[in-house]
Amino acid sequence: ADSITVRSENSSVNINIYLFSLLSNLDIFLFSLIAGVIIYWLMFRKKPVTIPDFPKLETQAPTARETSFIEKMKKTGKNIVVFYGSQTGTAEEFANRLSKDAQRYGMKGMAADPEEYDMSELTRLKEISNSLAIFCMATYGEGDPTDNAQDFYDWLQESDADLNGLHYTVFALGNKTYEHYNAMGKYVDKRLSELGGSRIFDLGMGDDDGNLEEDFVSWREQFWPAVCEHFGVEATGEEFSIRQYELKVHEDLNMNKVYTGELGRLKSFENQKPPFDAKNPFLAPVTVNRKLNKGGDRHLMHLELDITGSKIRYESGDHVAVYPTNDAAIVSRLGDVLGVDLDTVISLNNLDEESNKKHPFPCPTTYHTALTHYLDVTNPPRTNVLYELAQYATDPKDQENMRKMASSSPEGKAQYQSWVLDSCRNILAILEDMPSLRPPIDHLCELLPRLQARYYSIASSSKHPLLGGTRQKTGRVNKGVATNWLKGRVPNDNGHKATVPMYIRKSQFRLPFKAATDNHDRPWHRNRPLHGFIQERAWLREKGKEVGETVLYFGCRHRSEDFLYQEQLEAYEETGVLTQLSVAFSRDQELKASHQMPSPNHCPPLCPLGYARNMARDVQTTFYEIATDYIKKLMTKGRYSQDVWS
């Protein structure tokens, strides 16, 4: 046979075709056709396109938030970091005060939100000489961490990191009337030690039921000398004011770039976009605002907020958070007393350029907006505010009194308690009672704490939050910020809608997972009028679902004044939604009782439980006593026996 080799300039493939003399004309034709197709493919196929390498353009990478607190401390020469777990801003405020204190003791500190940093780097803190980590940790809910400390808490639980060489201390914030008093602070203190950390000062316990400020000041006064002794450093002995922010006045700034009350995104109130949260609240129109109580000196309100189109979802038991606005009369009077044009556009810029917190509140803005929407001007100021402002008093006696009240001396504590707290003196009242005290308004704005959201239980399964507030009966009456602002949020017919900035905060407070068990009803007891849960059970009954017993225990002062939702609750009992409605009115009987409690046979006696602030603890204690008594009766009757081997 003869051989023909076909080569292509674009291919290194050799194709050998063997011709046999015995092939027919048809076979030869088919072979030729195939060979032609192959040659055409090799000659005319699409050549790969070579893409030339162009030099890469140098572009500015987006600035990433620094997540390494170690590198930031090294870069800025700091050796103390103060982490805070804060829900209402108090722990954050304490952390800022401690970080500023460091400078007075010859050290440099920074306050840090654990949510913004990689907390596993605690293992590296020993790389910095004379380093110290301070934790100001608040407890939220049923012994839970605050929202911004949740990831840190999870890390502590799961981590087996070696914290040998870490020096730390913890100040806990809580309320002793709750069962899990300072649980988060206690856990952090214990867990850091278990992982090898070295505690250099005792755990501080702040009690908001007593005097949280006094607890903090007393702990702080002992803490810093212990730090100096531990590290072998001496306090500078200098008592001076430390500014964290510098003032910039804007003369010709476009007003479209000025914040007018927004919490995060500029113009977010004009152009609302979900999802809605603490930094992006929804402006909910108020459709109903009526007074609930029929008498007395309190003003309890029923508000209905329209969340149509917001995509906001919630479950019964969740909380609605509301951002209030300060009294316009107080804001205006502050401007008059300080002799300031409140419409001046300003920014307060952090002197520490490496700090993640560039401003104390959204900037640029006006003094009027800051005092109206961002700063707390109603509550009595803390001792650190008095201390920092004392330098501006021209009367030496005023200076002395302010510094004394800011000290930890027994006389100073007593004077602060009497003159500031018991007398309900807010910052305006202090300025009015001290004519020699006229601080720069920018420093005042730096020192005042942020105005916080107010949280309320949602009292229905749709759109009916129940909001309530009281006024303090003292020589000077301070109006509650949120309650008195909400009183004025009334719907009208002139086309203007009263709105409330709000968002939903999830809660662990839920109904039993199943409305009823397979074989028997599950009783459900409540000790306050939570309409959301009751309405949910009413809806389940309407759908033909079987639900367990629902027993409501309701306690208040007077039946004629504050038996809230009386008609609805009694109607629920008549229709069977409520199996039993038990009530107690503490001021309408000789034996004052603030609640009515269940006994095992559902014939509840009246039980005096003390003050409302101890209600949760006292209710739980009463249940313990009932359960213990029930078990004792079972043992007496021979229905409860133990056969124990050891």
C-alpha positions in Angstrom: 0.0 0.0 0.0 1.0 3.6 -0.7 1.3 6.2 2.2 0.5 9.9 1.9 1.4 12.2 4.8 -0.6 15.4 5.3 1.0 18.2 7.3 -0.6 21.5 8.4 1.5 24.6 9.2 -0.7 25.1 12.2 -0.4 21.7 13.5 2.2 19.2 14.4 -0.2 16.3 13.8 0.8 13.8 11.1 -2.1 12.1 9.4 -1.3 8.9 7.5 -3.7 7.6 4.9 -3.1 4.2 3.5 -4.4 3.4 0.0 -5.1 -0.2 -0.9 -5.5 -1.2 -4.4 -8.3 -3.4 -3.6 -10.5 -0.4 -2.5 -13.6 0.4 -4.6 -14.2 3.8 -6.2 -16.8 4.5 -3.5 -14.3 3.7 -0.7 -11.8 6.0 -2.4 -14.4 8.8 -2.6 -15.3 8.5 1.0 -11.6 8.5 2.1 -11.0 11.6 0.0 -14.0 13.4 1.5 -12.8 12.7 5.0 -9.3 13.8 4.2 -10.6 17.1 2.7 -12.7 17.8 5.8 -9.7 17.2 8.1 -7.4 19.4 6.0 -10.0 22.2 5.9 -10.3 22.0 9.7 -6.6 22.2 10.2 -6.1 25.1 7.8 -9.0 27.3 8.7 -10.0 26.6 12.3 -10.3 29.6 14.6 -6.9 30.4 16.1 -6.7 31.2 19.8 -6.5 34.9 20.5 -3.5 35.9 22.5 -4.5 38.6 25.1 -1.5 40.9 25.6 -0.5 41.6 29.2 -1.2 45.2 30.1 0.4 46.7 33.1 -2.0 46.8 36.1 -3.3 50.2 37.1 -2.4 51.3 40.6 -5.8 51.8 42.4 -6.6 53.0 45.9 -7.9 50.0 47.8 -11.0 50.7 49.9 -10.1 51.5 53.5 -10.8 48.5 55.7 -11.7 48.8 59.3 -8.8 47.7 61.5 -9.8 44.5 63.3 -6.5 44.1 65.1 -6.6 46.0 68.4 -3.0 44.8 69.0 -1.7 46.5 65.8 -3.7 49.6 66.6 -2.2 49.7 70.1 1.3 49.3 68.8 0.8 51.9 66.2 -0.6 54.5 68.6 1.7 53.6 71.6 -1.2 52.5 73.9 -0.8 49.8 76.5 -4.3 49.7 78.0 -7.4 48.6 76.2 -10.9 48.9 77.7 -13.5 46.6 76.2 -17.2 47.3 76.8 -20.4 45.2 76.5 -23.1 47.9 76.5 -26.8 47.9 75.7 -27.8 51.3 76.9 -24.5 53.1 76.7 -23.5 53.1 80.4 -20.8 50.5 80.1 -19.4 52.3 77.0 -19.3 55.6 79.0 -17.5 53.9 81.9 -15.0 52.4 79.4 -14.3 55.8 77.9 -13.7 57.3 81.4 -11.2 54.5 82.2 -9.3 55.0 79.0 -9.0 58.7 79.7 -7.9 58.0 83.2 -4.9 56.0 82.0 -3.2 59.3 80.9 -3.5 60.7 84.4 -1.5 57.7 85.6 1.2 57.9 83.0 -0.2 55.3 80.6 -2.2 55.4 77.4 -5.6 53.7 76.9 -8.2 53.1 74.3 -11.9 52.1 74.6 -12.9 49.3 72.2 -16.1 47.6 71.1 -15.5 43.9 71.1 -17.8 43.5 68.1 -15.3 45.4 66.0 -12.2 43.5 66.8 -10.8 40.0 66.7 -10.9 39.0 70.3 -8.7 36.0 69.8 -5.8 38.5 69.8 -6.0 38.6 73.6 -3.4 35.9 73.4 -1.0 38.6 71.9 -1.6 41.4 74.4 1.5 40.3 76.3 3.6 41.5 73.3 3.0 45.0 74.6 4.9 46.0 77.7 2.9 46.8 80.8 -0.3 45.9 78.9 -3.7 45.6 80.6 -7.2 44.6 79.3 -10.1 46.1 81.2 -13.7 44.8 80.6 -16.8 46.8 81.5 -19.5 44.2 80.9 -23.2 44.8 81.3 -25.7 41.9 81.7 -28.8 41.9 79.5 -32.0 39.9 79.8 -31.8 36.6 81.6 -28.1 36.8 82.3 -27.2 37.2 78.6 -24.4 39.3 77.0 -25.3 42.6 75.4 -25.7 42.5 71.6 -22.2 43.9 70.9 -20.6 41.3 73.3 -22.4 38.2 71.9 -19.5 37.2 69.6 -17.0 37.7 72.4 -19.1 35.6 74.7 -19.4 32.8 72.1 -15.6 32.9 71.6 -15.0 32.6 75.4 -17.3 29.6 75.6 -15.7 27.8 72.6 -12.1 28.8 72.9 -9.3 26.9 74.5 -6.8 29.8 73.9 -3.8 30.2 76.1 -4.1 33.6 77.9 -1.1 33.1 80.0 0.6 36.5 80.3 -2.7 38.4 79.9 -3.3 41.0 82.7 -7.0 41.9 83.1 -9.7 43.2 85.4 -13.5 43.3 85.1 -16.2 45.8 86.2 -19.7 44.3 85.9 -22.9 46.3 85.5 -26.3 44.9 86.5 -29.2 45.1 88.8 -29.4 43.0 91.9 -33.2 42.7 91.8 -32.8 40.3 88.8 -31.9 36.6 89.3 -28.8 36.7 87.1 -27.2 39.7 88.8 -24.0 40.7 86.9 -23.9 37.2 85.2 -21.9 38.4 82.2 -19.3 40.3 84.2 -18.9 37.3 86.5 -18.5 34.9 83.6 -15.9 37.0 81.8 -13.9 37.3 85.0 -14.1 33.6 85.7 -13.4 32.4 82.1 -10.4 34.7 81.5 -8.8 33.2 84.7 -9.6 29.6 83.5 -7.8 30.3 80.2 -4.7 31.4 82.1 -5.2 35.2 82.4 -3.9 37.0 85.5 -6.5 39.1 87.4 -4.7 42.1 88.8 -7.7 43.6 90.6 -10.9 42.3 92.1 -14.1 42.1 90.1 -16.2 45.3 90.4 -19.9 44.9 91.0 -22.1 47.8 89.8 -25.7 47.7 91.0 -28.2 49.9 89.1 -30.9 49.2 91.7 -28.7 51.2 94.2 -26.2 53.8 92.9 -24.3 52.5 89.9 -22.3 55.6 89.6 -21.1 55.4 93.2 -20.2 51.7 92.8 -18.1 52.6 89.8 -16.4 55.6 91.3 -15.5 53.6 94.5 -14.1 50.7 92.5 -12.2 53.0 90.2 -10.5 54.9 93.1 -9.1 51.7 94.4 -8.3 50.2 91.0 -5.8 52.7 89.7 -3.5 52.6 92.7 -3.5 48.8 92.4 -2.5 49.1 88.7 0.3 51.5 89.5 1.6 49.1 92.2 1.4 46.1 89.9 3.3 47.7 87.1 5.6 49.7 89.3 4.6 53.0 87.8 3.9 56.3 89.6 0.8 58.5 89.0 1.7 61.8 87.3 -0.2 63.5 90.1 -1.6 65.9 87.5 -5.3 66.6 87.6 -6.3 68.0 84.2 -9.1 67.8 81.7 -8.5 65.6 78.7 -10.4 66.4 75.6 -11.2 63.5 73.2 -12.7 65.6 70.4 -11.9 68.9 68.8 -14.5 71.4 67.5 -14.8 72.3 63.8 -17.3 75.0 62.9 -18.7 74.8 59.3 -19.4 78.3 57.8 -20.6 77.5 54.3 -21.5 73.8 54.3 -24.3 72.5 52.1 -27.2 71.8 54.4 -28.0 68.6 52.5 -24.8 67.2 54.1 -25.9 68.1 57.7 -27.5 65.5 60.0 -30.9 66.4 61.3 -31.5 63.5 63.7 -30.6 60.4 61.7 -28.9 57.7 63.5 -26.8 56.3 60.7 -27.3 57.0 57.0 -27.7 60.7 56.1 -31.2 61.5 54.9 -32.4 58.1 56.0 -35.6 59.6 57.4 -36.5 61.1 54.0 -35.6 58.0 52.0 -36.5 55.0 54.1 -35.0 51.7 53.1 -35.2 48.3 54.9 -33.9 46.5 56.8 -34.7 48.6 59.9 -32.6 48.4 63.0 -30.9 50.5 65.7 -28.9 52.5 63.1 -31.8 52.7 60.6 -35.1 53.1 62.5 -38.4 53.1 60.7 -40.6 56.2 61.0 -43.9 54.6 62.0 -47.0 56.8 61.8 -49.1 56.9 65.0 -52.6 55.9 64.3 -54.0 55.7 67.8 -52.8 57.4 71.0 -55.1 57.3 74.0 -54.7 57.3 77.8 -55.2 53.9 79.4 -55.5 54.6 83.1 -58.7 56.2 84.4 -57.2 58.3 87.2 -54.1 59.0 89.3 -51.0 61.1 88.6 -49.5 58.6 86.1 -50.1 58.7 82.3 -50.1 55.3 80.7 -50.7 55.2 77.0 -52.0 52.9 74.4 -50.3 53.6 71.0 -50.9 51.9 67.7 -48.0 52.2 65.2 -48.5 51.6 61.5 -45.6 49.5 60.1 -47.2 48.8 56.7 -44.7 48.5 53.9 -41.7 48.3 56.3 -41.2 44.6 56.1 -40.8 44.6 59.8 -41.7 41.3 61.4 -42.0 40.4 65.1 -43.3 37.8 67.4 -45.3 38.1 70.6 -42.9 38.8 73.4 -40.5 41.0 71.3 -39.8 44.6 72.2 -40.3 47.8 70.3 -37.5 50.3 70.6 -38.4 54.0 70.3 -36.0 56.9 69.9 -37.4 59.9 71.8 -36.7 63.6 71.4 -35.7 66.0 74.2 -38.1 68.7 75.4 -37.7 71.7 73.1 -38.0 74.1 76.0 -35.0 72.6 77.8 -32.9 72.7 74.6 -33.8 76.3 73.9 -33.1 77.3 77.5 -29.6 75.7 77.3 -28.8 77.8 74.4 -29.9 81.0 76.2 -28.0 80.2 79.4 -24.8 79.4 77.5 -25.3 82.3 75.1 -24.9 80.2 72.0 -26.5 80.2 68.5 -27.9 76.6 68.5 -28.2 76.7 64.7 -24.4 76.8 64.3 -23.2 73.8 62.1 -20.4 71.9 63.8 -18.4 68.7 63.9 -16.7 67.1 66.9 -13.7 65.2 65.4 -11.8 62.5 67.4 -8.3 63.7 68.2 -7.2 60.0 67.9 -7.2 59.6 64.1 -6.8 55.8 64.5 -10.1 55.5 66.5 -13.0 53.7 64.9 -15.3 56.2 66.6 -14.8 59.4 64.6 -17.5 61.5 66.3 -19.5 61.3 69.6 -22.7 61.6 67.5 -23.5 61.9 63.8 -21.6 64.9 62.3 -21.8 67.5 60.9 -24.9 68.7 62.6 -26.1 71.7 64.6 -26.0 72.2 68.4 -29.8 72.3 68.3 -30.0 68.8 66.6 -27.3 67.4 69.0 -29.1 68.6 72.1 -32.5 67.5 70.7 -31.9 64.1 69.2 -28.4 62.8 70.2 -27.6 63.9 73.8 -29.3 63.1 77.2 -30.1 66.5 78.8 -32.8 65.3 81.1 -31.2 62.9 83.5 -28.9 64.0 86.3 -25.3 64.1 85.0 -22.7 61.6 86.3 -19.8 62.6 88.5 -17.3 62.7 85.6 -19.3 65.4 83.9 -19.2 67.5 87.1 -15.4 66.9 87.4 -14.7 68.0 83.8 -16.9 71.0 84.0 -15.6 72.3 87.4 -12.7 74.0 85.7 -15.1 76.5 84.0 -16.7 77.7 87.2 -15.3 81.2 88.0 -16.4 80.9 91.7 -13.8 78.9 93.6 -16.6 77.6 95.9 -18.5 76.2 93.0 -15.3 74.5 91.7 -14.7 73.0 95.1 -18.2 71.7 95.5 -18.3 70.1 92.0 -14.9 68.4 92.5 -16.0 67.2 95.9 -19.2 65.6 94.5 -17.1 63.9 91.8 -14.8 62.3 94.5 -15.2 59.1 96.3 -15.1 60.7 99.8 -18.2 60.0 102.0 -19.0 63.7 102.1 -18.8 64.0 98.3 -20.9 61.0 97.7 -23.6 62.3 100.2 -23.5 65.7 98.6 -23.9 64.3 95.0 -26.7 62.0 96.2 -28.6 64.9 97.9 -27.9 67.9 95.6 -27.9 66.1 92.2 -29.8 62.8 92.4 -32.4 63.3 95.1 -33.1 66.8 93.7 -33.4 65.6 90.1 -31.0 68.2 88.8 -30.3 67.9 85.1 -27.5 69.8 83.4 -29.8 72.8 82.8 -30.8 73.0 86.5 -27.1 72.8 87.5 -26.2 75.7 85.2 -29.1 77.8 86.4 -28.2 77.1 90.1 -24.5 77.9 89.4 -24.3 81.3 87.6 -20.5 81.1 87.6 -20.5 77.9 85.6 -20.6 78.6 81.9 -18.7 75.9 80.0 -18.0 75.9 76.3 -21.0 74.2 74.7 -18.8 71.9 72.5 -17.1 70.4 75.6 -20.5 70.0 77.2 -21.7 68.1 74.1 -18.6 65.9 74.3 -19.3 65.0 77.9 -23.1 64.4 77.9 -24.1 60.8 77.3 -26.0 59.7 74.2 -29.8 59.8 74.3 -30.8 56.1 74.3 -33.7 54.2 72.8 -36.5 53.3 75.1 -37.8 49.7 75.0 -41.4 48.6 75.5 -43.2 45.2 75.5 -45.4 44.8 72.5 -48.9 44.3 74.0 -50.5 42.6 71.1 -49.9 40.3 68.2 -50.3 43.1 65.6 -49.6 46.8 66.0 -50.5 47.8 69.5 -47.5 48.6 71.8 -48.4 49.5 75.3 -46.1 52.4 76.5 -46.1 53.8 80.0 -44.2 56.2 82.2 -44.3 58.0 85.5 -43.1 61.3 86.9 -40.9 61.5 90.0 -42.5 63.2 93.0 -39.8 65.5 94.3 -39.3 69.2 94.8 -38.1 69.4 91.2 -40.2 67.3 88.7 -38.3 65.9 85.7 -40.6 64.8 82.9 -39.9 61.4 81.5 -38.2 62.0 78.1 -40.0 59.3 76.1 -43.4 59.3 77.8 -43.9 63.0 77.6 -42.7 63.1 74.0 -45.0 60.3 73.1 -47.9 62.1 74.7 -47.6 64.7 71.9 -47.5 62.2 69.1 -51.2 62.4 68.3 -52.7 61.6 64.9 -54.7 64.5 63.4 -56.8 65.2 60.4 -54.8 68.0 58.8 -52.7 65.6 56.7 -49.7 65.7 59.0 -48.8 62.3 60.4 -47.1 62.1 63.8 -44.3 59.6 63.5 -42.1 57.6 65.8 -38.6 56.3 65.0 -38.7 52.7 66.0 -37.3 49.2 65.4 -37.9 45.7 66.8 -35.6 44.1 69.3 -35.9 40.3 69.5 -36.6 38.7 72.8 -36.3 35.2 74.3 -39.6 35.7 76.1 -41.9 33.3 74.2 -45.0 31.2 74.6 -44.6 27.5 75.3 -43.4 25.9 72.1 -46.6 23.8 71.9 -50.0 25.4 72.7 -51.1 22.0 74.1 -49.6 18.6 74.6 -50.9 15.4 72.9 -52.8 14.0 75.9 -53.5 16.9 78.2 -53.6 20.7 78.3 -50.5 22.7 79.3 -51.4 25.4 81.8 -50.0 28.8 81.1 -49.6 31.4 83.8 -48.9 35.1 83.4 -48.4 37.8 85.9 -48.9 40.9 83.7 -51.3 41.9 80.9 -49.3 40.7 77.9 -52.0 41.0 75.2 -49.9 39.7 72.4 -49.8 36.2 74.0 -53.5 36.3 75.0 -54.5 37.4 71.5 -52.3 34.7 70.0 -54.2 32.0 72.0 -57.5 33.6 71.1 -56.5 33.3 67.4 -55.5 29.6 67.9 -58.9 28.9 69.5 -60.6 30.6 66.5 -58.7 28.3 64.2 -60.1 25.3 66.1 -56.8 24.4 67.8 -56.7 23.1 71.3 -54.8 25.2 73.8 -53.9 24.8 77.4 -55.2 26.7 80.4 -54.3 30.4 80.4 -54.3 32.0 83.9 -53.6 35.7 84.2 -52.4 37.3 87.4 -52.9 41.1 87.3 -51.8 43.4 90.0 -52.0 47.2 90.3 -52.8 50.0 92.8 -56.5 50.9 92.4 -59.2 49.0 90.4 -60.9 52.4 89.6 -57.7 54.0 88.3 -55.3 51.5 86.7 -57.0 48.2 85.9 -55.6 48.4 82.4 -57.7 46.8 79.6 -60.3 45.8 82.2 -63.1 45.3 79.7 -61.0 43.2 77.2 -59.6 41.0 80.0 -63.0 40.3 81.5 -64.3 39.5 78.0 -61.4 37.1 77.5 -62.4 35.3 80.7 -66.1 35.2 79.7 -65.3 33.6 76.3 -62.9 31.1 77.8 -59.7 32.5 76.3 -58.6 33.2 79.8 -59.2 30.2 82.0 -58.9 32.3 85.1 -58.3 36.0 85.7 -57.0 36.7 89.2 -56.5 40.3 90.3 -55.1 42.2 93.3 -55.3 45.9 94.0 -52.7 46.9 96.6 -54.2 50.2 97.7 -57.8 49.0 97.9 -57.3 46.7 100.8 -56.1 46.8 104.3 -53.4 44.2 103.6 -51.4 45.8 100.8 -50.5 43.2 98.1 -49.0 44.0 94.8 -49.9 40.7 93.3 -52.0 37.6 93.7 -50.2 34.3 93.4 -51.3 30.8 92.6 -51.5 27.9 94.9 -51.4 24.3 93.6 -55.2 24.0 93.6 -55.7 27.3 91.8 -57.3 29.1 94.8 -54.7 31.9 95.0 -54.3 33.7 98.3 -53.2 37.3 98.5 -49.5 37.5 99.0 -47.7 40.8 100.0 -44.7 41.0 97.7 -43.1 44.4 98.5 -42.0 47.0 96.0 -42.5 46.8 92.3 -38.7 46.8 91.6 -38.5 43.5 93.4 -41.5 42.1 91.7 -39.8 39.5 89.4 -37.7 38.1 92.2 -40.5 38.1 94.7 -42.9 36.3 92.3 -40.3 33.6 91.6 -39.6 33.2 95.3 -43.3 32.7 96.0 -43.5 30.1 93.3 -40.5 28.3 94.9 -42.4 28.4 98.3 -45.6 27.0 96.7 -43.7 24.2 95.0 -41.7 23.3 98.2 -45.0 23.3 100.2 -46.6 21.1 97.6 -43.7 18.5 97.7 -43.9 18.5 101.5 -47.6 17.7 101.4 -46.9 14.8 98.9 -44.3 13.4 101.3 -46.7 13.7 104.3 -49.3 11.8 102.4 -46.8 9.2 101.3 -47.2 10.1 97.6 -43.5 11.2 97.3 -40.9 8.7 98.4 -37.1 8.4 97.9 -35.0 5.2 97.7 -31.4 6.5 97.6 -28.3 4.3 97.5 -24.7 5.6 97.9 
